């Protein structure tokens, strides 16, 4: 039994889960086989096919494209480094960690550009990301966070006072805010649905209801 709004709030807002594509009917040959039709698998298929159109690419998905985390996330597209930037600097060096941050910044605009090029309506609005402090303890932590981020290039974080914060969003008792431009609001189910359609238009085959062992 499926609960939680028929997979997620996002899919419920689209009328429920989509009709699954046909399952893999039997043996097949491919140059590239991708397991999983979430964002990672679909973006991989998209760029491989754009770079080398003659590749025979098959994406295998156990449920349907966007069933997992790609269709259930918080609805934002941002430049955050999972696990923290310092962790990657420890293993790969500061220059590599900085390069990764610049790539993540650019990725936000790249996703927006692809949705425009492929006519994917994913309710995207790029307004940046704002973290708000509402009491002295939060303000102290926010200032420390901004100071730590300022030690790195390409973080593009701004510390806003109460008035500048209020000019962006009305939050009761806001003392300050930290804002950066590399974030957009998205409708994740619309994005993953549109991306799946886009890779199929390029000639990628997506097989759903197909369990991979």
RAKATA-V117547 format. One line per field, one symbol per residue. phi: phi as a letter, one per 40 degrees, with the letter a starting at -180 (. if undefined). burial: + if it has 24 or more other C-alpha atoms within 12 Angstrom, else -. A space follows every 10 residues. Layout:
phi: ???
burial: ???
This chain:
phi: .cbfgfgadc ccccghdccc cdcccicaba cbbbchbcdd cccccccccc caccccbbbb bcbadgccdc bbccgbbbbc ccggcccccc cbgccccccc ccccdccdcc ccccccccfc cbfcbcbgbb bbbbadcccc cccccccccc cbcgcfcbcb ccccccccac bdgccaabbb ccabcbbccc cccccccccc cchccbbbfb cbb
burial: ------++++ +-----++-- +--------- --+++++++- ++++++-++- -----+++++ ++++++++-+ +++-++++++ ----+----- ------++-+ ++-++--++- ++-++----+ ++-+++-+++ +++-----+- -++-++--+- -+-+++++++ ++--+----- ---+++++++ ++++++++++ ++++++++++ -+-+++++++ ---
